[in-house]
Amino acid sequence: MKQRYLGEFEEIVLLTVGILHGNAYGVSIREEIERRLDRSVSIGSLQVTLRRMEKKGYLTSAHGETNPLRGGRPKLYFEITPYGKQLLEYAKETRNNLWNALPQLVLNLK
């Protein structure tokens, strides 16, 4: 498998889809990111990222039930693929290795 690297926002989105397991759709993902990270996210940039990650094989999507309150449009739910999970594990391992290699002296700087 060719290793691909996650950007910061992609990693945040993948982690959030995992946190919302079974309830990860555009608005819920955006709200969760904003709540947990106190970071503003435009729905447009989120949708572009979700579609790009789906195209890369990190996520899959499925339509939910239609809802009259949404004009009959179904929500589009996202799930992490096994490949997306591998990338998250690789990103976590890489970050942990770098943190563990950081000298204590650097961590104590003020």
ZIWOZI-V630827 format. One record per pair of residues at least 4 apart in sequence whose ideal C-beta (glycine too) atoms are under 7 Angstrom apart, sorted by the first residue. I is the first residue (numbers start at 0). J is the second residue. D is the distance in Angstrom with one decimal. If there is no record, write none. Layout:
i j d
I J D
I J D
This chain:
i j d
2 89 6.7
3 55 6.9
3 86 6.4
5 9 4.5
5 10 4.4
5 13 6.9
5 86 5.6
5 90 5.2
6 10 7.0
7 11 6.5
8 12 6.2
8 48 6.1
9 13 6.2
9 48 6.3
9 52 6.0
10 14 6.3
10 90 5.6
11 15 6.2
11 32 6.1
12 16 6.4
12 28 6.6
12 48 5.5
12 49 6.7
12 52 6.7
13 17 6.6
13 57 6.2
13 79 6.1
13 83 5.6
13 87 5.6
14 18 6.4
14 87 6.8
15 19 6.2
15 28 5.2
15 31 5.0
15 32 5.4
16 23 4.3
16 28 6.4
16 58 6.5
16 77 5.1
16 78 6.8
16 79 5.5
17 79 5.5
18 31 6.3
19 23 3.9
19 27 5.6
19 28 6.5
19 31 5.9
22 27 5.7
23 27 6.2
23 28 5.5
23 76 6.1
23 77 4.7
23 78 7.0
24 28 6.8
24 74 4.3
24 75 5.8
24 76 5.1
24 77 6.9
25 29 6.4
25 42 6.1
25 45 6.2
25 46 6.0
25 75 6.9
26 30 6.2
27 31 6.2
28 32 6.4
28 45 6.3
29 33 6.2
29 40 5.0
29 42 5.9
29 45 5.4
30 34 6.0
31 35 6.0
32 36 5.6
32 38 6.2
32 40 5.1
33 38 6.2
33 39 6.4
33 40 5.9
40 44 6.7
40 45 5.5
41 45 6.8
42 46 6.1
43 47 6.5
44 48 6.3
45 49 6.2
46 50 6.4
47 51 6.2
48 52 6.1
49 53 6.3
49 58 6.6
49 77 6.1
50 54 6.4
51 55 6.4
52 57 4.2
52 58 4.8
53 58 4.7
53 59 6.7
53 60 5.8
56 80 5.9
56 82 5.0
57 80 6.1
57 82 6.3
57 83 3.6
57 86 6.3
58 77 4.9
58 78 6.6
58 79 6.2
58 80 6.3
58 83 5.9
59 78 5.3
59 80 5.7
60 75 5.2
60 76 6.5
60 77 5.1
61 76 5.5
62 73 4.2
62 75 6.0
63 73 4.9
63 74 4.3
63 76 5.5
64 73 6.1
65 71 5.1
65 72 6.8
65 73 4.9
67 71 6.4
79 83 4.2
79 84 5.4
81 85 6.6
82 86 6.6
83 87 6.6
84 88 6.4
85 89 6.3
86 90 6.3
87 91 6.3
88 92 6.2
89 93 6.2
90 94 6.4
91 95 6.2
92 96 6.3
93 97 6.6
94 98 6.2
95 99 6.1
96 100 6.4
97 101 6.9
101 105 5.4
101 106 6.2
103 107 6.3
